[in-house]
Amino acid sequence: MTTIKLDPGAALLLDALHGAGHAAYAVGGCVRDSLLGLDPHDWDLCTSARPEQVMALFGEEKCIPTGLQHGTVTVKQGGRLYETTTFRTEGAYSDGRHPDAVCFVPDVREDLARRDFTINAMAYSAEEGLIDPFGGRDDLAAHLVRAVGEPERRFEEDALRILRLYRFAARFGFAIDPATGAAARALGPHLDCVSAERIQEELLKLLAAPRPGRYLEPAVLAVVLPELEPEKQPERFAELCRTIDRIEPTAENVPARLAALLCPLGEAGARKALRKLKCSNALTDEVTALVGEGAGSFLLGHESGHSIARPIACGNRVPPQRTVLGETPGTPNTTLTVQAKRLLGRYELPTIQRLTALCSARHPEQAEAFAALRAEAEQLTAENACCRVSQLAVNGRDLMTAGVRPGPGLRQVLNALLEVVITGQTPNEKDALLAAAARFSAS
């Protein structure tokens, strides 16, 4: 008999349900992940007990009635939350997302039959072992994602399952059952009934997978992000997927991967797409900036578009000056440092790390140069190097005390001081900066 090590809290709740005469199991993702040797993030339970019986057994203080109409009670145990749902079958899905009605049933196998994929349709209890009526364990061994029953019916019930199909396959590097994949592609247009927020959530999870490129299905992306024209421009889309896979798969790099996907749209198009997906303002601004800078023209010497080595004047940011790797803007051998300082004048270090990852992926022949730029920015940050007006050893009040008139000229002097500090012509020391300010004011 297959044995799974249950989470202590889940085991305690299951024992309590069994002791009260109810059937109860761990179910879904926690069973799947345990069979894969992974540590489950959440432990969901299912039971023959009705919601009111669950609440009576564990007490109102420990229970949150999260979805009583669908049979779900969240039970608090040992500082964790356990969704506990009554065995159920589901009626029609008129809106393509949610069942119109549910019917509580006594048999866990009926409950498992309503679930999306075989690898998620398994239950476990210490007494009975693994309950696997649809071959989920075999599909795990075969590295396969397959719908429970008829794929068309599963996707017609809930179109979000189409995106979940590719997300699960990408997460584990599994193949997709041919019939399941064909149904997902054919029913992709049904995604128009899914909220933008849920589409965004699934897309970001997919982009967090180790190598999501081959799971970005053109027929589905044509519905989710039609602006990309993945089916009309297959070669361009294929290159986008290869670029995404070249970016290191970390949670921090998901914005860089999203930017890689949206790069063909340009800044304005990317911002419009991100707003359509209801992304947060922070994510929208970050990804749009990465798209605008992501061509890596500052290393390749291109004149068109944005260049992260051609900073814009904005508040306490540095004034414009073009710097291309290989040129010497100030003292010899300072180009990389100056370039990194200019970047730090515009962006926080995490953004620069994502930007260099994106540029390396788009221009792998320049990967070493981008890695060096990233390392320099990290070192400068560790040293608290002066990269912004706010980091200068003098401020506007100091300059006015020294005789600089207030007004636009004051800002110009501060920007000029930052420039000579960044390029190494003047140390970031108060006396040296006041002397330089006097020269600037007199000129």
PLY file of the C-alpha trace (Angstrom):
ply
format ascii 1.0
element vertex 443
property float x
property float y
property float z
element edge 442
property int vertex1
property int vertex2
end_header
0.00 0.00 0.00
1.28 3.46 -0.92
2.23 5.47 2.17
2.32 9.26 2.39
3.67 11.18 5.36
0.81 13.42 6.38
1.27 16.93 7.70
0.77 16.79 11.49
-2.14 19.22 11.45
-3.82 17.42 8.56
-3.34 14.07 10.31
-4.91 15.42 13.49
-7.96 16.77 11.65
-8.40 13.55 9.69
-8.22 11.52 12.89
-10.88 13.74 14.45
-13.19 13.33 11.45
-12.65 9.56 11.41
-13.31 9.42 15.13
-16.64 11.17 14.60
-17.64 8.53 12.05
-16.92 10.44 8.85
-14.83 9.43 5.86
-12.00 11.91 5.30
-8.91 12.20 3.13
-6.09 14.50 2.12
-6.84 15.40 -1.48
-5.51 17.08 -4.59
-2.21 18.89 -4.82
-0.85 17.74 -1.47
-1.23 14.11 -2.52
0.30 14.80 -5.94
3.29 16.67 -4.50
3.85 14.03 -1.81
4.00 11.30 -4.45
6.52 13.42 -6.35
8.68 13.73 -3.24
7.91 17.43 -2.85
6.87 19.31 0.27
3.24 20.38 -0.19
2.54 24.05 0.35
-1.06 23.45 1.42
-2.96 20.45 2.69
-6.58 20.28 1.51
-8.99 17.78 3.01
-12.24 16.27 1.79
-14.82 14.50 3.89
-18.27 12.96 3.96
-19.09 15.34 6.83
-21.33 18.22 5.88
-20.14 21.77 6.53
-22.29 22.16 9.63
-20.93 18.90 10.99
-17.35 20.05 10.40
-18.05 23.31 12.24
-19.76 21.49 15.09
-16.85 19.06 15.42
-14.06 21.65 15.48
-15.93 24.60 16.97
-16.69 28.04 15.61
-13.47 29.52 16.97
-11.38 27.20 14.80
-13.58 27.36 11.69
-13.90 29.93 8.92
-17.02 29.46 6.75
-15.16 30.24 3.53
-17.59 28.61 1.10
-20.48 26.91 2.83
-22.61 26.86 -0.33
-19.90 24.75 -1.97
-19.22 22.71 1.15
-15.96 24.34 2.20
-14.92 25.18 5.76
-11.39 26.36 6.55
-10.17 24.89 9.82
-7.41 26.52 11.86
-4.99 24.05 13.39
-1.48 24.57 14.75
-1.08 27.97 13.11
-2.05 26.66 9.66
-5.25 26.69 7.62
-6.83 23.56 6.15
-9.60 23.80 3.57
-12.02 21.00 4.37
-14.66 20.33 1.72
-17.59 17.94 1.71
-17.61 15.30 -1.04
-19.68 16.77 -3.85
-20.76 16.58 -7.45
-21.45 19.68 -9.50
-24.24 20.80 -11.78
-24.02 22.84 -14.98
-21.50 25.68 -15.37
-23.61 28.40 -16.98
-20.90 31.05 -16.69
-18.07 28.75 -17.79
-16.33 29.18 -14.42
-18.51 28.16 -11.48
-21.08 25.42 -10.93
-24.69 26.56 -10.73
-25.26 24.08 -7.90
-23.47 21.38 -5.96
-24.78 18.15 -4.52
-23.15 16.57 -1.48
-22.39 12.88 -1.94
-21.12 10.08 0.34
-18.39 8.65 -1.93
-14.99 10.25 -2.42
-14.73 8.74 -5.90
-17.69 10.81 -7.06
-15.91 13.87 -5.69
-12.67 13.03 -7.50
-14.55 12.63 -10.79
-15.34 16.37 -10.88
-11.69 17.46 -10.67
-9.58 18.82 -13.50
-6.59 16.51 -14.09
-5.80 12.98 -13.04
-2.70 14.04 -11.12
-4.95 16.28 -8.99
-7.73 13.68 -8.61
-6.20 11.50 -5.91
-7.05 11.20 -2.23
-5.21 9.59 0.68
-5.83 8.44 4.20
-3.59 6.39 6.46
-6.34 3.80 6.88
-7.20 3.23 3.20
-4.05 4.38 1.46
-4.19 6.00 -1.97
-7.56 6.47 -3.70
-6.74 6.86 -7.39
-9.68 5.93 -9.67
-8.37 7.78 -12.76
-4.74 6.70 -12.93
-3.13 9.83 -11.52
-0.16 7.95 -10.06
0.55 6.30 -13.42
0.36 9.70 -15.14
2.82 11.11 -12.61
5.19 8.24 -13.42
4.71 8.90 -17.14
5.21 12.66 -16.63
1.84 13.36 -18.22
-0.96 15.86 -17.56
-4.32 14.42 -18.60
-7.88 15.58 -17.99
-10.22 13.54 -15.86
-12.78 11.96 -18.19
-13.67 13.94 -21.31
-11.28 16.90 -21.78
-13.84 19.01 -23.64
-16.29 18.69 -20.77
-13.67 19.65 -18.18
-12.71 22.82 -20.10
-16.30 23.74 -20.92
-17.11 23.52 -17.21
-14.29 25.87 -16.26
-12.21 27.59 -18.95
-9.54 28.53 -16.41
-8.51 24.88 -16.49
-7.03 25.55 -19.93
-4.39 27.83 -18.41
-3.96 25.50 -15.45
-3.15 22.69 -17.87
-0.13 24.52 -19.25
0.88 25.82 -15.83
0.98 22.35 -14.25
2.77 20.87 -17.25
5.36 23.66 -17.18
5.86 23.46 -13.42
6.76 19.77 -13.57
8.15 19.62 -17.11
5.45 17.10 -18.04
4.03 16.30 -21.46
0.38 17.07 -22.21
-1.95 14.25 -23.15
-2.73 14.72 -26.89
-6.51 14.65 -26.49
-6.33 17.06 -23.55
-4.07 19.44 -25.48
-6.28 19.34 -28.56
-9.34 20.21 -26.47
-7.48 23.09 -24.75
-6.46 24.59 -28.09
-9.92 24.21 -29.57
-11.68 25.72 -26.55
-9.19 28.55 -25.99
-11.76 31.19 -27.02
-13.78 30.21 -23.91
-11.16 32.07 -21.86
-13.10 35.25 -22.60
-15.33 34.35 -19.64
-12.40 34.23 -17.22
-11.56 37.37 -15.25
-8.41 39.27 -16.19
-7.10 38.86 -12.65
-7.27 35.05 -12.84
-5.65 35.01 -16.28
-2.85 37.21 -14.95
-2.36 34.94 -11.93
-2.06 31.81 -14.08
0.22 33.50 -16.62
2.62 34.67 -13.92
2.68 31.20 -12.36
3.41 29.71 -15.77
6.27 32.17 -16.32
7.74 31.11 -12.95
8.18 27.53 -14.21
11.70 26.27 -14.96
11.35 26.35 -18.78
7.93 27.73 -19.71
8.71 28.51 -23.35
7.33 25.34 -24.89
4.18 25.59 -22.78
3.21 29.03 -24.07
0.66 27.63 -26.47
0.14 30.01 -29.44
-3.56 29.16 -29.79
-4.13 30.09 -26.14
-1.87 33.17 -26.11
-3.75 34.39 -29.19
-6.79 34.70 -26.92
-5.03 35.97 -23.78
-2.63 38.39 -25.52
-3.82 38.76 -29.12
-1.50 41.75 -29.59
1.44 39.33 -29.77
0.00 37.62 -32.86
1.65 34.32 -31.91
-0.06 32.37 -34.68
0.50 35.00 -37.37
4.19 35.46 -36.51
5.29 31.99 -35.36
9.04 32.54 -35.84
9.02 35.72 -33.76
6.93 34.03 -31.08
9.27 31.04 -31.00
12.22 33.36 -30.42
10.34 35.06 -27.58
9.86 31.65 -25.97
13.56 30.83 -26.31
14.44 34.19 -24.76
12.14 33.54 -21.80
13.77 30.17 -21.18
17.22 31.78 -21.12
16.24 33.92 -18.11
17.02 32.22 -14.81
13.81 30.77 -13.32
13.50 32.64 -10.04
10.49 34.36 -8.54
12.39 37.64 -8.77
12.82 37.20 -12.52
9.14 36.72 -13.40
8.82 40.44 -14.36
11.84 40.02 -16.65
10.24 37.01 -18.31
6.98 38.89 -18.72
8.91 41.77 -20.26
10.60 39.34 -22.66
7.17 38.14 -23.75
5.86 41.68 -24.26
8.97 43.25 -25.83
7.54 43.25 -29.39
4.71 45.52 -28.22
7.00 48.36 -27.13
6.44 50.40 -23.99
3.00 51.75 -24.87
1.72 48.39 -26.09
3.13 46.55 -23.10
1.55 49.00 -20.66
-1.82 48.60 -22.41
-1.58 44.80 -22.27
-0.58 44.84 -18.59
-3.49 47.10 -17.72
-5.85 44.80 -19.61
-4.58 41.94 -17.43
-5.26 44.10 -14.34
-1.63 43.91 -13.19
-0.67 46.03 -10.20
0.72 49.50 -10.85
4.09 48.39 -9.49
4.31 45.39 -11.83
3.06 47.44 -14.77
5.67 50.15 -14.21
8.46 47.62 -13.70
7.68 45.54 -16.77
7.12 48.60 -18.95
10.51 49.99 -17.92
12.15 46.65 -18.70
10.48 46.55 -22.11
11.63 50.08 -22.86
15.21 49.37 -21.87
15.36 45.71 -22.81
16.85 45.95 -26.27
20.25 46.33 -24.66
21.17 49.08 -27.10
23.53 50.62 -24.56
25.89 47.72 -25.11
25.24 47.23 -28.77
25.68 50.87 -29.67
22.24 51.36 -31.18
20.97 54.91 -31.45
17.26 54.17 -31.64
14.90 53.63 -28.73
15.75 53.95 -25.07
19.16 53.18 -23.76
19.78 52.58 -20.11
23.05 54.43 -20.58
21.22 57.53 -21.74
19.42 58.55 -18.54
16.57 61.02 -18.53
16.57 64.06 -16.28
13.88 63.53 -13.67
13.86 64.85 -10.12
17.11 63.83 -8.47
18.10 61.56 -11.36
21.20 62.09 -13.44
21.30 64.30 -16.56
21.51 62.81 -20.06
24.82 61.56 -21.40
25.44 58.72 -23.83
27.83 56.03 -22.68
28.51 52.88 -24.69
30.67 50.06 -23.42
34.11 50.63 -24.88
33.93 54.44 -24.71
35.62 56.49 -22.01
33.39 59.35 -20.79
35.67 60.50 -17.98
38.87 59.03 -16.68
40.27 55.92 -18.38
38.76 52.48 -17.57
35.70 53.90 -15.81
33.04 53.16 -18.43
31.52 50.16 -16.67
31.42 51.93 -13.31
29.91 55.07 -14.82
27.35 53.02 -16.68
26.36 51.15 -13.52
26.12 54.40 -11.59
23.85 55.90 -14.23
21.59 52.88 -14.00
21.50 53.13 -10.20
20.52 56.77 -10.66
17.37 55.64 -12.41
16.46 52.26 -10.95
16.73 50.25 -7.77
19.15 47.33 -7.80
16.49 44.58 -8.23
15.28 46.26 -11.42
18.83 46.43 -12.74
19.32 42.75 -11.94
16.18 41.89 -13.90
17.18 44.20 -16.73
20.59 42.65 -17.16
18.98 39.19 -17.05
16.55 40.24 -19.77
19.26 41.81 -21.93
21.52 38.77 -21.53
18.68 36.54 -22.69
17.90 38.74 -25.68
21.57 39.16 -26.62
23.39 36.07 -25.35
26.53 37.07 -27.27
26.83 39.98 -24.80
26.05 37.94 -21.69
29.47 38.44 -20.10
29.24 42.21 -20.47
25.78 42.27 -18.89
26.97 40.04 -16.05
29.85 42.44 -15.42
27.45 45.39 -15.39
25.20 43.64 -12.90
28.15 42.76 -10.65
29.36 46.36 -10.76
25.91 47.67 -9.80
25.77 45.21 -6.90
29.21 46.26 -5.70
28.36 49.96 -5.94
25.17 49.37 -3.98
27.10 47.52 -1.28
29.51 50.46 -1.10
26.63 52.97 -0.98
28.24 54.79 -3.91
26.81 58.16 -4.89
24.52 57.72 -7.89
21.76 60.26 -7.18
21.54 63.89 -6.17
20.09 62.81 -2.83
23.36 60.94 -2.11
25.63 63.96 -2.66
27.57 65.25 0.34
25.91 68.64 -0.22
22.30 69.66 -0.69
20.48 72.70 -1.99
20.65 74.46 1.36
24.44 74.07 1.46
24.73 75.55 -2.02
22.50 78.53 -1.20
24.56 79.18 1.91
27.62 79.17 -0.33
26.03 81.78 -2.60
24.23 79.78 -5.29
20.93 81.43 -6.11
17.75 79.42 -5.63
15.74 78.44 -8.68
16.36 76.32 -11.79
20.05 77.16 -11.67
20.35 75.41 -8.32
19.06 72.17 -9.78
21.48 72.51 -12.69
24.42 72.90 -10.31
23.35 69.85 -8.31
23.07 67.81 -11.53
26.48 69.03 -12.63
27.97 68.04 -9.27
26.44 64.59 -9.56
27.94 64.26 -13.05
31.49 65.00 -11.90
31.08 62.63 -8.94
29.75 59.84 -11.13
32.56 60.25 -13.66
35.18 60.36 -10.90
36.34 63.91 -11.58
35.44 65.10 -8.08
35.18 63.13 -4.82
31.84 63.11 -3.03
33.14 65.34 -0.23
31.55 68.55 0.93
34.53 70.89 0.50
35.37 69.53 -2.95
31.76 69.81 -4.06
31.38 73.38 -2.79
34.53 74.36 -4.69
33.19 72.74 -7.83
29.83 74.45 -7.33
31.59 77.82 -7.14
33.26 77.10 -10.50
29.96 76.07 -12.08
28.20 79.16 -10.75
30.90 81.45 -12.04
30.90 79.92 -15.55
0 1
1 2
2 3
3 4
4 5
5 6
6 7
7 8
8 9
9 10
10 11
11 12
12 13
13 14
14 15
15 16
16 17
17 18
18 19
19 20
20 21
21 22
22 23
23 24
24 25
25 26
26 27
27 28
28 29
29 30
30 31
31 32
32 33
33 34
34 35
35 36
36 37
37 38
38 39
39 40
40 41
41 42
42 43
43 44
44 45
45 46
46 47
47 48
48 49
49 50
50 51
51 52
52 53
53 54
54 55
55 56
56 57
57 58
58 59
59 60
60 61
61 62
62 63
63 64
64 65
65 66
66 67
67 68
68 69
69 70
70 71
71 72
72 73
73 74
74 75
75 76
76 77
77 78
78 79
79 80
80 81
81 82
82 83
83 84
84 85
85 86
86 87
87 88
88 89
89 90
90 91
91 92
92 93
93 94
94 95
95 96
96 97
97 98
98 99
99 100
100 101
101 102
102 103
103 104
104 105
105 106
106 107
107 108
108 109
109 110
110 111
111 112
112 113
113 114
114 115
115 116
116 117
117 118
118 119
119 120
120 121
121 122
122 123
123 124
124 125
125 126
126 127
127 128
128 129
129 130
130 131
131 132
132 133
133 134
134 135
135 136
136 137
137 138
138 139
139 140
140 141
141 142
142 143
143 144
144 145
145 146
146 147
147 148
148 149
149 150
150 151
151 152
152 153
153 154
154 155
155 156
156 157
157 158
158 159
159 160
160 161
161 162
162 163
163 164
164 165
165 166
166 167
167 168
168 169
169 170
170 171
171 172
172 173
173 174
174 175
175 176
176 177
177 178
178 179
179 180
180 181
181 182
182 183
183 184
184 185
185 186
186 187
187 188
188 189
189 190
190 191
191 192
192 193
193 194
194 195
195 196
196 197
197 198
198 199
199 200
200 201
201 202
202 203
203 204
204 205
205 206
206 207
207 208
208 209
209 210
210 211
211 212
212 213
213 214
214 215
215 216
216 217
217 218
218 219
219 220
220 221
221 222
222 223
223 224
224 225
225 226
226 227
227 228
228 229
229 230
230 231
231 232
232 233
233 234
234 235
235 236
236 237
237 238
238 239
239 240
240 241
241 242
242 243
243 244
244 245
245 246
246 247
247 248
248 249
249 250
250 251
251 252
252 253
253 254
254 255
255 256
256 257
257 258
258 259
259 260
260 261
261 262
262 263
263 264
264 265
265 266
266 267
267 268
268 269
269 270
270 271
271 272
272 273
273 274
274 275
275 276
276 277
277 278
278 279
279 280
280 281
281 282
282 283
283 284
284 285
285 286
286 287
287 288
288 289
289 290
290 291
291 292
292 293
293 294
294 295
295 296
296 297
297 298
298 299
299 300
300 301
301 302
302 303
303 304
304 305
305 306
306 307
307 308
308 309
309 310
310 311
311 312
312 313
313 314
314 315
315 316
316 317
317 318
318 319
319 320
320 321
321 322
322 323
323 324
324 325
325 326
326 327
327 328
328 329
329 330
330 331
331 332
332 333
333 334
334 335
335 336
336 337
337 338
338 339
339 340
340 341
341 342
342 343
343 344
344 345
345 346
346 347
347 348
348 349
349 350
350 351
351 352
352 353
353 354
354 355
355 356
356 357
357 358
358 359
359 360
360 361
361 362
362 363
363 364
364 365
365 366
366 367
367 368
368 369
369 370
370 371
371 372
372 373
373 374
374 375
375 376
376 377
377 378
378 379
379 380
380 381
381 382
382 383
383 384
384 385
385 386
386 387
387 388
388 389
389 390
390 391
391 392
392 393
393 394
394 395
395 396
396 397
397 398
398 399
399 400
400 401
401 402
402 403
403 404
404 405
405 406
406 407
407 408
408 409
409 410
410 411
411 412
412 413
413 414
414 415
415 416
416 417
417 418
418 419
419 420
420 421
421 422
422 423
423 424
424 425
425 426
426 427
427 428
428 429
429 430
430 431
431 432
432 433
433 434
434 435
435 436
436 437
437 438
438 439
439 440
440 441
441 442
